[in-house]
């Protein structure tokens, strides 16, 4: 039986960034709003099912916004919230670490 | 069939930090060398099998060192390398993000 221990905020954030593809999706949205197909194209190995799940989780976490653009047909784009942009900045630090040490 | 695309260093680093428990282990070693049992105790929900795997991966990535202390009995401790300490500093930024936004 898993021991129940309340995660600290730091551990909760590790839990989020260690969900497969989360970092990739935030990183992909760093340079502007994108449609589902554009995100999927930027992360070739992610399935549409998993991308749909991750997008929902990121919306629930208020890391991304879902923008409905009332064109004909309707366009749906995803963009980083302020919280998401702040996470993206931190992920850039991970990228700098990688650039130096990998 | 998964599309083969060469990951950038940044994406490779995302791949590492999104392996379950990797961040937790690096974070646990941030305040000094620890034995297997101490790491396991600090991360209650991780199994010994997975912890053994992750430790091997972190060693292969040169993020942690395995230190054999020639006591009787022999003591084995794990500690962060310079590369590991640099990653730990970045993970602290994730923690700060969490402190502000979670």
N, CA and C atoms of all chains as a GROMACS GRO file, in nm:
protein
  612
    1UNK      N    1   0.087  -0.119   0.000
    1UNK     CA    2   0.000   0.000   0.000
    1UNK      C    3   0.090   0.124   0.000
    2UNK      N    4   0.062   0.220  -0.094
    2UNK     CA    5   0.146   0.339  -0.101
    2UNK      C    6   0.130   0.421   0.027
    3UNK      N    7   0.244   0.463   0.083
    3UNK     CA    8   0.237   0.547   0.204
    3UNK      C    9   0.184   0.683   0.162
    4UNK      N   10   0.081   0.731   0.230
    4UNK     CA   11   0.027   0.862   0.196
    4UNK      C   12   0.108   0.969   0.271
    5UNK      N   13   0.172   1.059   0.193
    5UNK     CA   14   0.243   1.168   0.260
    5UNK      C   15   0.208   1.290   0.178
    6UNK      N   16   0.182   1.399   0.247
    6UNK     CA   17   0.144   1.519   0.173
    6UNK      C   18   0.268   1.571   0.100
    7UNK      N   19   0.256   1.586  -0.033
    7UNK     CA   20   0.368   1.638  -0.112
    7UNK      C   21   0.383   1.787  -0.083
    8UNK      N   22   0.510   1.830  -0.080
    8UNK     CA   23   0.534   1.974  -0.071
    8UNK      C   24   0.503   2.034  -0.208
    9UNK      N   25   0.496   2.166  -0.215
    9UNK     CA   26   0.471   2.231  -0.344
    9UNK      C   27   0.580   2.194  -0.444
   10UNK      N   28   0.704   2.186  -0.395
   10UNK     CA   29   0.816   2.152  -0.484
   10UNK      C   30   0.795   2.013  -0.541
   11UNK      N   31   0.757   1.920  -0.454
   11UNK     CA   32   0.737   1.782  -0.501
   11UNK      C   33   0.619   1.776  -0.598
   12UNK      N   34   0.515   1.856  -0.570
   12UNK     CA   35   0.400   1.861  -0.662
   12UNK      C   36   0.445   1.910  -0.799
   13UNK      N   37   0.535   2.009  -0.799
   13UNK     CA   38   0.582   2.061  -0.928
   13UNK      C   39   0.667   1.957  -1.000
   14UNK      N   40   0.744   1.877  -0.922
   14UNK     CA   41   0.820   1.767  -0.986
   14UNK      C   42   0.723   1.668  -1.048
   15UNK      N   43   0.614   1.643  -0.977
   15UNK     CA   44   0.513   1.549  -1.024
   15UNK      C   45   0.460   1.597  -1.160
   16UNK      N   46   0.438   1.727  -1.172
   16UNK     CA   47   0.383   1.783  -1.297
   16UNK      C   48   0.486   1.770  -1.409
   17UNK      N   49   0.608   1.817  -1.383
   17UNK     CA   50   0.705   1.820  -1.494
   17UNK      C   51   0.755   1.681  -1.530
   18UNK      N   52   0.727   1.585  -1.439
   18UNK     CA   53   0.773   1.450  -1.476
   18UNK      C   54   0.664   1.369  -1.546
   19UNK      N   55   0.548   1.435  -1.569
   19UNK     CA   56   0.449   1.365  -1.651
   19UNK      C   57   0.496   1.374  -1.797
   20UNK      N   58   0.506   1.259  -1.860
   20UNK     CA   59   0.567   1.254  -1.993
   20UNK      C   60   0.504   1.360  -2.086
   21UNK      N   61   0.591   1.430  -2.157
   21UNK     CA   62   0.555   1.529  -2.259
   21UNK      C   63   0.516   1.665  -2.205
   22UNK      N   64   0.492   1.678  -2.070
   22UNK     CA   65   0.446   1.808  -2.018
   22UNK      C   66   0.546   1.918  -2.054
   23UNK      N   67   0.676   1.891  -2.029
   23UNK     CA   68   0.779   1.992  -2.057
   23UNK      C   69   0.781   2.026  -2.205
   24UNK      N   70   0.767   1.923  -2.288
   24UNK     CA   71   0.773   1.943  -2.434
   24UNK      C   72   0.659   2.035  -2.479
   25UNK      N   73   0.539   2.014  -2.422
   25UNK     CA   74   0.423   2.094  -2.465
   25UNK      C   75   0.440   2.240  -2.422
   26UNK      N   76   0.481   2.260  -2.295
   26UNK     CA   77   0.502   2.398  -2.247
   26UNK      C   78   0.610   2.465  -2.331
   27UNK      N   79   0.718   2.391  -2.357
   27UNK     CA   80   0.829   2.444  -2.436
   27UNK      C   81   0.782   2.482  -2.577
   28UNK      N   82   0.695   2.399  -2.634
   28UNK     CA   83   0.644   2.425  -2.770
   28UNK      C   84   0.558   2.552  -2.774
   29UNK      N   85   0.485   2.578  -2.667
   29UNK     CA   86   0.396   2.696  -2.664
   29UNK      C   87   0.471   2.823  -2.622
   30UNK      N   88   0.601   2.807  -2.590
   30UNK     CA   89   0.678   2.923  -2.543
   30UNK      C   90   0.684   3.034  -2.648
   31UNK      N   91   0.684   2.993  -2.775
   31UNK     CA   92   0.695   3.101  -2.876
   31UNK      C   93   0.560   3.133  -2.941
   32UNK      N   94   0.452   3.116  -2.864
   32UNK     CA   95   0.324   3.167  -2.913
   32UNK      C   96   0.216   3.061  -2.920
   33UNK      N   97   0.090   3.109  -2.928
   33UNK     CA   98  -0.024   3.018  -2.932
   33UNK      C   99  -0.015   2.921  -3.050
   34UNK      N  100  -0.064   2.800  -3.026
   34UNK     CA  101  -0.060   2.698  -3.133
   34UNK      C  102  -0.189   2.616  -3.131
   35UNK      N  103  -0.220   2.561  -3.249
   35UNK     CA  104  -0.334   2.471  -3.258
   35UNK      C  105  -0.288   2.330  -3.223
   36UNK      N  106  -0.386   2.243  -3.197
   36UNK     CA  107  -0.356   2.104  -3.157
   36UNK      C  108  -0.260   2.041  -3.257
   37UNK      N  109  -0.293   2.057  -3.387
   37UNK     CA  110  -0.212   1.991  -3.491
   37UNK      C  111  -0.069   2.045  -3.492
   38UNK      N  112  -0.055   2.173  -3.461
   38UNK     CA  113   0.079   2.234  -3.462
   38UNK      C  114   0.163   2.180  -3.345
   39UNK      N  115   0.096   2.163  -3.229
   39UNK     CA  116   0.167   2.108  -3.113
   39UNK      C  117   0.207   1.964  -3.142
   40UNK      N  118   0.113   1.890  -3.198
   40UNK     CA  119   0.138   1.749  -3.230
   40UNK      C  120   0.254   1.736  -3.328
   41UNK      N  121   0.258   1.826  -3.426
   41UNK     CA  122   0.365   1.820  -3.528
   41UNK      C  123   0.501   1.852  -3.465
   42UNK      N  124   0.500   1.935  -3.363
   42UNK     CA  125   0.628   1.974  -3.299
   42UNK      C  126   0.681   1.865  -3.208
   43UNK      N  127   0.594   1.769  -3.170
   43UNK     CA  128   0.635   1.660  -3.079
   43UNK      C  129   0.595   1.528  -3.145
   44UNK      N  130   0.676   1.484  -3.243
   44UNK     CA  131   0.637   1.372  -3.329
   44UNK      C  132   0.595   1.244  -3.255
   45UNK      N  133   0.659   1.214  -3.143
   45UNK     CA  134   0.633   1.082  -3.082
   45UNK      C  135   0.514   1.080  -2.987
   46UNK      N  136   0.439   1.191  -2.978
   46UNK     CA  137   0.324   1.193  -2.886
   46UNK      C  138   0.198   1.153  -2.962
   47UNK      N  139   0.116   1.067  -2.898
   47UNK     CA  140  -0.009   1.026  -2.964
   47UNK      C  141  -0.115   1.134  -2.940
   48UNK      N  142  -0.215   1.138  -3.026
   48UNK     CA  143  -0.323   1.237  -3.010
   48UNK      C  144  -0.397   1.216  -2.878
   49UNK      N  145  -0.411   1.088  -2.838
   49UNK     CA  146  -0.481   1.059  -2.711
   49UNK      C  147  -0.405   1.122  -2.593
   50UNK      N  148  -0.273   1.097  -2.592
   50UNK     CA  149  -0.193   1.148  -2.479
   50UNK      C  150  -0.186   1.301  -2.484
   51UNK      N  151  -0.172   1.357  -2.605
   51UNK     CA  152  -0.168   1.504  -2.617
   51UNK      C  153  -0.299   1.565  -2.567
   52UNK      N  154  -0.411   1.502  -2.600
   52UNK     CA  155  -0.541   1.551  -2.553
   52UNK      C  156  -0.547   1.549  -2.401
   53UNK      N  157  -0.499   1.439  -2.341
   53UNK     CA  158  -0.496   1.426  -2.194
   53UNK      C  159  -0.409   1.534  -2.130
   54UNK      N  160  -0.288   1.549  -2.186
   54UNK     CA  161  -0.193   1.644  -2.127
   54UNK      C  162  -0.246   1.787  -2.138
   55UNK      N  163  -0.308   1.818  -2.253
   55UNK     CA  164  -0.362   1.953  -2.272
   55UNK      C  165  -0.471   1.979  -2.167
   56UNK      N  166  -0.555   1.879  -2.143
   56UNK     CA  167  -0.662   1.895  -2.041
   56UNK      C  168  -0.599   1.919  -1.904
   57UNK      N  169  -0.493   1.839  -1.870
   57UNK     CA  170  -0.427   1.853  -1.740
   57UNK      C  171  -0.365   1.993  -1.728
   58UNK      N  172  -0.301   2.038  -1.837
   58UNK     CA  173  -0.236   2.171  -1.834
   58UNK      C  174  -0.341   2.282  -1.821
   59UNK      N  175  -0.458   2.260  -1.882
   59UNK     CA  176  -0.567   2.359  -1.865
   59UNK      C  177  -0.614   2.358  -1.720
   60UNK      N  178  -0.638   2.239  -1.665
   60UNK     CA  179  -0.684   2.229  -1.526
   60UNK      C  180  -0.584   2.293  -1.429
   61UNK      N  181  -0.456   2.283  -1.462
   61UNK     CA  182  -0.351   2.341  -1.376
   61UNK      C  183  -0.333   2.490  -1.402
   62UNK      N  184  -0.412   2.541  -1.499
   62UNK     CA  185  -0.407   2.683  -1.537
   62UNK      C  186  -0.266   2.720  -1.587
   63UNK      N  187  -0.202   2.626  -1.653
   63UNK     CA  188  -0.071   2.652  -1.715
   63UNK      C  189  -0.091   2.695  -1.860
   64UNK      N  190  -0.201   2.645  -1.922
   64UNK     CA  191  -0.234   2.691  -2.057
   64UNK      C  192  -0.381   2.737  -2.064
   65UNK      N  193  -0.407   2.821  -2.162
   65UNK     CA  194  -0.544   2.867  -2.191
   65UNK      C  195  -0.591   2.801  -2.320
   66UNK      N  196  -0.720   2.776  -2.327
   66UNK     CA  197  -0.783   2.726  -2.450
   66UNK      C  198  -0.860   2.846  -2.510
   67UNK      N  199  -0.816   2.890  -2.626
   67UNK     CA  200  -0.876   3.010  -2.688
   67UNK      C  201  -0.962   2.968  -2.807
   68UNK      N  202  -1.091   3.001  -2.798
   68UNK     CA  203  -1.183   2.970  -2.909
   68UNK      C  204  -1.194   3.095  -2.996
   69UNK      N  205  -1.148   3.086  -3.119
   69UNK     CA  206  -1.149   3.201  -3.209
   69UNK      C  207  -1.267   3.183  -3.305
   70UNK      N  208  -1.364   3.275  -3.295
   70UNK     CA  209  -1.492   3.255  -3.363
   70UNK      C  210  -1.488   3.275  -3.515
   71UNK      N  211  -1.392   3.210  -3.580
   71UNK     CA  212  -1.388   3.216  -3.726
   71UNK      C  213  -1.487   3.115  -3.782
   72UNK      N  214  -1.493   3.102  -3.909
   72UNK     CA  215  -1.576   3.000  -3.974
   72UNK      C  216  -1.485   2.916  -4.061
   73UNK      N  217  -1.443   2.790  -4.026
   73UNK     CA  218  -1.486   2.726  -3.902
   73UNK      C  219  -1.416   2.784  -3.779
   74UNK      N  220  -1.470   2.752  -3.664
   74UNK     CA  221  -1.412   2.797  -3.537
   74UNK      C  222  -1.268   2.747  -3.528
   75UNK      N  223  -1.179   2.833  -3.474
   75UNK     CA  224  -1.038   2.793  -3.455
   75UNK      C  225  -1.014   2.780  -3.304
   76UNK      N  226  -0.943   2.675  -3.263
   76UNK     CA  227  -0.909   2.661  -3.122
   76UNK      C  228  -0.757   2.663  -3.110
   77UNK      N  229  -0.709   2.755  -3.028
   77UNK     CA  230  -0.565   2.764  -3.005
   77UNK      C  231  -0.537   2.751  -2.856
   78UNK      N  232  -0.415   2.707  -2.828
   78UNK     CA  233  -0.371   2.694  -2.689
   78UNK      C  234  -0.255   2.790  -2.667
   79UNK      N  235  -0.254   2.854  -2.553
   79UNK     CA  236  -0.146   2.950  -2.523
   79UNK      C  237  -0.109   2.940  -2.375
   80UNK      N  238   0.011   2.982  -2.343
   80UNK     CA  239   0.056   2.978  -2.204
   80UNK      C  240  -0.010   3.090  -2.124
   81UNK      N  241  -0.053   3.060  -2.003
   81UNK     CA  242  -0.097   3.162  -1.908
   81UNK      C  243   0.028   3.228  -1.850
   82UNK      N  244   0.008   3.326  -1.764
   82UNK     CA  245   0.126   3.386  -1.696
   82UNK      C  246   0.199   3.278  -1.617
   83UNK      N  247   0.121   3.191  -1.552
   83UNK     CA  248   0.180   3.079  -1.475
   83UNK      C  249   0.261   2.988  -1.568
   84UNK      N  250   0.204   2.965  -1.688
   84UNK     CA  251   0.272   2.882  -1.787
   84UNK      C  252   0.399   2.946  -1.839
   85UNK      N  253   0.393   3.078  -1.860
   85UNK     CA  254   0.512   3.149  -1.908
   85UNK      C  255   0.622   3.142  -1.804
   86UNK      N  256   0.584   3.153  -1.678
   86UNK     CA  257   0.683   3.144  -1.569
   86UNK      C  258   0.746   3.004  -1.567
   87UNK      N  259   0.664   2.902  -1.590
   87UNK     CA  260   0.719   2.766  -1.593
   87UNK      C  261   0.810   2.749  -1.714
   88UNK      N  262   0.769   2.808  -1.824
   88UNK     CA  263   0.850   2.801  -1.946
   88UNK      C  264   0.987   2.865  -1.924
   89UNK      N  265   0.989   2.975  -1.851
   89UNK     CA  266   1.118   3.040  -1.820
   89UNK      C  267   1.207   2.945  -1.740
   90UNK      N  268   1.146   2.872  -1.647
   90UNK     CA  269   1.224   2.777  -1.565
   90UNK      C  270   1.274   2.663  -1.654
   91UNK      N  271   1.189   2.618  -1.744
   91UNK     CA  272   1.232   2.509  -1.833
   91UNK      C  273   1.346   2.556  -1.924
   92UNK      N  274   1.351   2.686  -1.952
   92UNK     CA  275   1.465   2.739  -2.029
   92UNK      C  276   1.594   2.721  -1.949
   93UNK      N  277   1.583   2.732  -1.817
   93UNK     CA  278   1.701   2.710  -1.732
   93UNK      C  279   1.745   2.564  -1.743
   94UNK      N  280   1.646   2.473  -1.753
   94UNK     CA  281   1.680   2.331  -1.772
   94UNK      C  282   1.755   2.316  -1.905
   95UNK      N  283   1.706   2.389  -2.006
   95UNK     CA  284   1.771   2.385  -2.138
   95UNK      C  285   1.914   2.437  -2.132
   96UNK      N  286   1.934   2.545  -2.056
   96UNK     CA  287   2.071   2.600  -2.041
   96UNK      C  288   2.160   2.498  -1.971
   97UNK      N  289   2.106   2.432  -1.868
   97UNK     CA  290   2.182   2.327  -1.799
   97UNK      C  291   2.222   2.221  -1.900
   98UNK      N  292   2.127   2.183  -1.983
   98UNK     CA  293   2.154   2.078  -2.083
   98UNK      C  294   2.262   2.126  -2.180
   99UNK      N  295   2.251   2.250  -2.222
   99UNK     CA  296   2.350   2.305  -2.317
   99UNK      C  297   2.490   2.298  -2.261
  100UNK      N  298   2.501   2.320  -2.130
  100UNK     CA  299   2.634   2.322  -2.066
  100UNK      C  300   2.683   2.181  -2.035
  101UNK      N  301   2.593   2.094  -1.989
  101UNK     CA  302   2.639   1.967  -1.931
  101UNK      C  303   2.612   1.843  -2.017
  102UNK      N  304   2.532   1.858  -2.123
  102UNK     CA  305   2.500   1.736  -2.201
  102UNK      C  306   2.592   1.721  -2.322
  103UNK      N  307   0.452   0.362  -3.625
  103UNK     CA  308   0.597   0.360  -3.604
  103UNK      C  309   0.639   0.499  -3.554
  104UNK      N  310   0.718   0.502  -3.444
  104UNK     CA  311   0.761   0.632  -3.391
  104UNK      C  312   0.853   0.699  -3.493
  105UNK      N  313   0.824   0.829  -3.515
  105UNK     CA  314   0.910   0.904  -3.608
  105UNK      C  315   1.042   0.929  -3.539
  106UNK      N  316   1.153   0.895  -3.606
  106UNK     CA  317   1.284   0.918  -3.546
  106UNK      C  318   1.325   1.061  -3.576
  107UNK      N  319   1.342   1.140  -3.469
  107UNK     CA  320   1.392   1.277  -3.487
  107UNK      C  321   1.496   1.296  -3.380
  108UNK      N  322   1.606   1.357  -3.417
  108UNK     CA  323   1.712   1.376  -3.320
  108UNK      C  324   1.666   1.482  -3.220
  109UNK      N  325   1.665   1.443  -3.090
  109UNK     CA  326   1.624   1.537  -2.986
  109UNK      C  327   1.732   1.644  -2.970
  110UNK      N  328   1.688   1.766  -2.944
  110UNK     CA  329   1.785   1.870  -2.909
  110UNK      C  330   1.831   1.841  -2.766
  111UNK      N  331   1.936   1.910  -2.722
  111UNK     CA  332   1.985   1.891  -2.585
  111UNK      C  333   1.874   1.926  -2.485
  112UNK      N  334   1.798   2.031  -2.518
  112UNK     CA  335   1.690   2.073  -2.428
  112UNK      C  336   1.587   1.961  -2.415
  113UNK      N  337   1.552   1.903  -2.529
  113UNK     CA  338   1.452   1.795  -2.526
  113UNK      C  339   1.507   1.674  -2.452
  114UNK      N  340   1.637   1.648  -2.469
  114UNK     CA  341   1.700   1.536  -2.396
  114UNK      C  342   1.690   1.560  -2.246
  115UNK      N  343   1.710   1.686  -2.208
  115UNK     CA  344   1.704   1.715  -2.063
  115UNK      C  345   1.560   1.699  -2.013
  116UNK      N  346   1.462   1.736  -2.099
  116UNK     CA  347   1.322   1.715  -2.059
  116UNK      C  348   1.296   1.565  -2.041
  117UNK      N  349   1.356   1.487  -2.130
  117UNK     CA  350   1.338   1.342  -2.125
  117UNK      C  351   1.389   1.290  -1.990
  118UNK      N  352   1.502   1.344  -1.945
  118UNK     CA  353   1.562   1.298  -1.819
  118UNK      C  354   1.473   1.339  -1.701
  119UNK      N  355   1.436   1.468  -1.696
  119UNK     CA  356   1.363   1.514  -1.576
  119UNK      C  357   1.220   1.462  -1.575
  120UNK      N  358   1.176   1.410  -1.692
  120UNK     CA  359   1.038   1.358  -1.687
  120UNK      C  360   1.033   1.209  -1.658
  121UNK      N  361   1.154   1.150  -1.636
  121UNK     CA  362   1.150   1.010  -1.591
  121UNK      C  363   1.108   1.012  -1.444
  122UNK      N  364   1.003   0.935  -1.414
  122UNK     CA  365   0.944   0.941  -1.280
  122UNK      C  366   1.052   0.929  -1.172
  123UNK      N  367   1.043   1.014  -1.072
  123UNK     CA  368   1.127   1.015  -0.952
  123UNK      C  369   1.265   1.078  -0.972
  124UNK      N  370   1.307   1.105  -1.098
  124UNK     CA  371   1.442   1.159  -1.118
  124UNK      C  372   1.460   1.290  -1.038
  125UNK      N  373   1.362   1.380  -1.052
  125UNK     CA  374   1.373   1.509  -0.983
  125UNK      C  375   1.376   1.489  -0.832
  126UNK      N  376   1.294   1.395  -0.786
  126UNK     CA  377   1.286   1.371  -0.641
  126UNK      C  378   1.421   1.324  -0.587
  127UNK      N  379   1.487   1.234  -0.664
  127UNK     CA  380   1.615   1.179  -0.617
  127UNK      C  381   1.722   1.288  -0.614
  128UNK      N  382   1.730   1.366  -0.722
  128UNK     CA  383   1.829   1.475  -0.728
  128UNK      C  384   1.802   1.575  -0.614
  129UNK      N  385   1.676   1.605  -0.594
  129UNK     CA  386   1.637   1.700  -0.488
  129UNK      C  387   1.675   1.646  -0.350
  130UNK      N  388   1.658   1.514  -0.332
  130UNK     CA  389   1.691   1.452  -0.202
  130UNK      C  390   1.840   1.458  -0.175
  131UNK      N  391   1.922   1.446  -0.279
  131UNK     CA  392   2.068   1.447  -0.262
  131UNK      C  393   2.124   1.589  -0.254
  132UNK      N  394   2.037   1.689  -0.270
  132UNK     CA  395   2.084   1.828  -0.272
  132UNK      C  396   2.150   1.867  -0.141
  133UNK      N  397   2.101   1.806  -0.030
  133UNK     CA  398   2.164   1.848   0.097
  133UNK      C  399   2.263   1.746   0.150
  134UNK      N  400   2.327   1.673   0.057
  134UNK     CA  401   2.440   1.591   0.099
  134UNK      C  402   2.425   1.445   0.060
  135UNK      N  403   2.540   1.372   0.065
  135UNK     CA  404   2.540   1.232   0.026
  135UNK      C  405   2.443   1.150   0.111
  136UNK      N  406   2.384   1.052   0.049
  136UNK     CA  407   2.290   0.965   0.121
  136UNK      C  408   2.306   0.820   0.078
  137UNK      N  409   2.267   0.730   0.169
  137UNK     CA  410   2.267   0.588   0.137
  137UNK      C  411   2.136   0.553   0.071
  138UNK      N  412   2.133   0.435   0.008
  138UNK     CA  413   2.013   0.390  -0.064
  138UNK      C  414   1.890   0.399   0.027
  139UNK      N  415   1.905   0.347   0.149
  139UNK     CA  416   1.791   0.342   0.241
  139UNK      C  417   1.742   0.482   0.278
  140UNK      N  418   1.836   0.576   0.287
  140UNK     CA  419   1.798   0.713   0.322
  140UNK      C  420   1.721   0.780   0.207
  141UNK      N  421   1.766   0.752   0.084
  141UNK     CA  422   1.697   0.808  -0.032
  141UNK      C  423   1.556   0.747  -0.039
  142UNK      N  424   1.550   0.617  -0.021
  142UNK     CA  425   1.422   0.546  -0.026
  142UNK      C  426   1.325   0.601   0.079
  143UNK      N  427   1.380   0.627   0.198
  143UNK     CA  428   1.294   0.678   0.307
  143UNK      C  429   1.242   0.819   0.275
  144UNK      N  430   1.321   0.895   0.202
  144UNK     CA  431   1.281   1.033   0.171
  144UNK      C  432   1.176   1.038   0.060
  145UNK      N  433   1.162   0.926  -0.014
  145UNK     CA  434   1.066   0.921  -0.125
  145UNK      C  435   0.978   0.797  -0.106
  146UNK      N  436   0.881   0.807  -0.015
  146UNK     CA  437   0.807   0.687   0.030
  146UNK      C  438   0.744   0.604  -0.083
  147UNK      N  439   0.697   0.665  -0.188
  147UNK     CA  440   0.620   0.586  -0.287
  147UNK      C  441   0.707   0.520  -0.394
  148UNK      N  442   0.839   0.528  -0.381
  148UNK     CA  443   0.924   0.468  -0.483
  148UNK      C  444   0.962   0.327  -0.441
  149UNK      N  445   0.956   0.232  -0.536
  149UNK     CA  446   0.994   0.094  -0.501
  149UNK      C  447   1.145   0.080  -0.509
  150UNK      N  448   1.199  -0.018  -0.440
  150UNK     CA  449   1.344  -0.039  -0.443
  150UNK      C  450   1.392  -0.071  -0.584
  151UNK      N  451   1.307  -0.144  -0.660
  151UNK     CA  452   1.347  -0.179  -0.797
  151UNK      C  453   1.363  -0.052  -0.881
  152UNK      N  454   1.262   0.037  -0.873
  152UNK     CA  455   1.268   0.159  -0.954
  152UNK      C  456   1.382   0.249  -0.905
  153UNK      N  457   1.399   0.259  -0.772
  153UNK     CA  458   1.507   0.343  -0.720
  153UNK      C  459   1.643   0.290  -0.768
  154UNK      N  460   1.659   0.160  -0.770
  154UNK     CA  461   1.784   0.101  -0.818
  154UNK      C  462   1.807   0.138  -0.964
  155UNK      N  463   1.701   0.128  -1.044
  155UNK     CA  464   1.710   0.164  -1.188
  155UNK      C  465   1.748   0.311  -1.206
  156UNK      N  466   1.675   0.398  -1.134
  156UNK     CA  467   1.697   0.543  -1.150
  156UNK      C  468   1.839   0.579  -1.105
  157UNK      N  469   1.886   0.518  -0.997
  157UNK     CA  470   2.022   0.548  -0.949
  157UNK      C  471   2.124   0.509  -1.055
  158UNK      N  472   2.103   0.393  -1.119
  158UNK     CA  473   2.195   0.348  -1.226
  158UNK      C  474   2.193   0.450  -1.340
  159UNK      N  475   2.072   0.494  -1.379
  159UNK     CA  476   2.059   0.592  -1.489
  159UNK      C  477   2.130   0.722  -1.454
  160UNK      N  478   2.111   0.767  -1.328
  160UNK     CA  479   2.172   0.893  -1.285
  160UNK      C  480   2.324   0.880  -1.280
  161UNK      N  481   2.371   0.761  -1.245
  161UNK     CA  482   2.517   0.737  -1.248
  161UNK      C  483   2.567   0.742  -1.392
  162UNK      N  484   2.498   0.670  -1.481
  162UNK     CA  485   2.538   0.668  -1.623
  162UNK      C  486   2.539   0.808  -1.683
  163UNK      N  487   2.447   0.893  -1.637
  163UNK     CA  488   2.438   1.031  -1.687
  163UNK      C  489   2.538   1.122  -1.618
  164UNK      N  490   2.614   1.064  -1.524
  164UNK     CA  491   2.713   1.138  -1.446
  164UNK      C  492   2.648   1.254  -1.368
  165UNK      N  493   2.528   1.230  -1.323
  165UNK     CA  494   2.458   1.328  -1.239
  165UNK      C  495   2.482   1.297  -1.092
  166UNK      N  496   2.504   1.167  -1.062
  166UNK     CA  497   2.541   1.130  -0.925
  166UNK      C  498   2.666   1.041  -0.927
  167UNK      N  499   2.733   1.041  -0.813
  167UNK     CA  500   2.849   0.954  -0.791
  167UNK      C  501   2.810   0.842  -0.695
  168UNK      N  502   2.870   0.728  -0.714
  168UNK     CA  503   2.855   0.616  -0.618
  168UNK      C  504   2.986   0.610  -0.539
  169UNK      N  505   2.978   0.637  -0.410
  169UNK     CA  506   3.098   0.642  -0.326
  169UNK      C  507   3.104   0.517  -0.237
  170UNK      N  508   3.212   0.439  -0.252
  170UNK     CA  509   3.230   0.320  -0.168
  170UNK      C  510   3.321   0.359  -0.051
  171UNK      N  511   3.266   0.356   0.069
  171UNK     CA  512   3.343   0.395   0.188
  171UNK      C  513   3.391   0.267   0.257
  172UNK      N  514   3.525   0.248   0.261
  172UNK     CA  515   3.581   0.118   0.304
  172UNK      C  516   3.574   0.092   0.453
  173UNK      N  517   3.454   0.110   0.509
  173UNK     CA  518   3.436   0.075   0.652
  173UNK      C  519   3.412  -0.075   0.661
  174UNK      N  520   3.387  -0.121   0.781
  174UNK     CA  521   3.352  -0.263   0.801
  174UNK      C  522   3.217  -0.265   0.871
  175UNK      N  523   3.102  -0.296   0.809
  175UNK     CA  524   3.096  -0.332   0.668
  175UNK      C  525   3.114  -0.210   0.577
  176UNK      N  526   3.138  -0.239   0.449
  176UNK     CA  527   3.153  -0.132   0.349
  176UNK      C  528   3.026  -0.048   0.345
  177UNK      N  529   3.043   0.085   0.329
  177UNK     CA  530   2.927   0.175   0.321
  177UNK      C  531   2.921   0.230   0.178
  178UNK      N  532   2.804   0.234   0.118
  178UNK     CA  533   2.790   0.293  -0.016
  178UNK      C  534   2.699   0.415  -0.006
  179UNK      N  535   2.751   0.527  -0.053
  179UNK     CA  536   2.671   0.649  -0.052
  179UNK      C  537   2.664   0.706  -0.193
  180UNK      N  538   2.559   0.781  -0.214
  180UNK     CA  539   2.542   0.848  -0.343
  180UNK      C  540   2.546   0.998  -0.321
  181UNK      N  541   2.612   1.066  -0.412
  181UNK     CA  542   2.620   1.213  -0.398
  181UNK      C  543   2.609   1.277  -0.536
  182UNK      N  544   2.572   1.403  -0.538
  182UNK     CA  545   2.561   1.476  -0.664
  182UNK      C  546   2.699   1.511  -0.717
  183UNK      N  547   2.717   1.495  -0.847
  183UNK     CA  548   2.838   1.546  -0.914
  183UNK      C  549   2.818   1.696  -0.935
  184UNK      N  550   2.918   1.763  -0.992
  184UNK     CA  551   2.900   1.906  -1.023
  184UNK      C  552   2.782   1.923  -1.119
  185UNK      N  553   2.772   1.832  -1.216
  185UNK     CA  554   2.661   1.833  -1.312
  185UNK      C  555   2.527   1.817  -1.237
  186UNK      N  556   2.529   1.729  -1.138
  186UNK     CA  557   2.409   1.705  -1.058
  186UNK      C  558   2.372   1.825  -0.972
  187UNK      N  559   2.474   1.890  -0.916
  187UNK     CA  560   2.447   2.008  -0.834
  187UNK      C  561   2.388   2.119  -0.921
  188UNK      N  562   2.439   2.131  -1.043
  188UNK     CA  563   2.386   2.234  -1.134
  188UNK      C  564   2.239   2.202  -1.167
  189UNK      N  565   2.207   2.075  -1.186
  189UNK     CA  566   2.067   2.037  -1.213
  189UNK      C  567   1.982   2.064  -1.090
  190UNK      N  568   2.037   2.036  -0.975
  190UNK     CA  569   1.964   2.059  -0.849
  190UNK      C  570   1.930   2.208  -0.834
  191UNK      N  571   2.025   2.294  -0.873
  191UNK     CA  572   1.999   2.439  -0.866
  191UNK      C  573   1.881   2.476  -0.956
  192UNK      N  574   1.876   2.413  -1.074
  192UNK     CA  575   1.766   2.442  -1.167
  192UNK      C  576   1.635   2.390  -1.108
  193UNK      N  577   1.640   2.273  -1.047
  193UNK     CA  578   1.518   2.217  -0.986
  193UNK      C  579   1.471   2.306  -0.871
  194UNK      N  580   1.564   2.377  -0.807
  194UNK     CA  581   1.523   2.474  -0.704
  194UNK      C  582   1.439   2.585  -0.767
  195UNK      N  583   1.472   2.620  -0.892
  195UNK     CA  584   1.393   2.722  -0.963
  195UNK      C  585   1.252   2.670  -0.988
  196UNK      N  586   1.243   2.539  -1.015
  196UNK     CA  587   1.109   2.478  -1.032
  196UNK      C  588   1.033   2.490  -0.900
  197UNK      N  589   1.105   2.465  -0.791
  197UNK     CA  590   1.044   2.476  -0.658
  197UNK      C  591   0.996   2.618  -0.630
  198UNK      N  592   1.075   2.716  -0.669
  198UNK     CA  593   1.036   2.857  -0.648
  198UNK      C  594   0.912   2.888  -0.732
  199UNK      N  595   0.910   2.837  -0.855
  199UNK     CA  596   0.791   2.854  -0.940
  199UNK      C  597   0.669   2.796  -0.869
  200UNK      N  598   0.687   2.678  -0.813
  200UNK     CA  599   0.576   2.612  -0.744
  200UNK      C  600   0.532   2.694  -0.624
  201UNK      N  601   0.628   2.744  -0.549
  201UNK     CA  602   0.596   2.825  -0.431
  201UNK      C  603   0.512   2.945  -0.468
  202UNK      N  604   0.538   3.004  -0.584
  202UNK     CA  605   0.466   3.124  -0.625
  202UNK      C  606   0.332   3.091  -0.689
  203UNK      N  607   0.328   2.983  -0.768
  203UNK     CA  608   0.210   2.962  -0.852
  203UNK      C  609   0.119   2.846  -0.810
  204UNK      N  610   0.168   2.765  -0.717
  204UNK     CA  611   0.081   2.648  -0.683
  204UNK      C  612  -0.005   2.678  -0.561
   0.00000   0.00000   0.00000
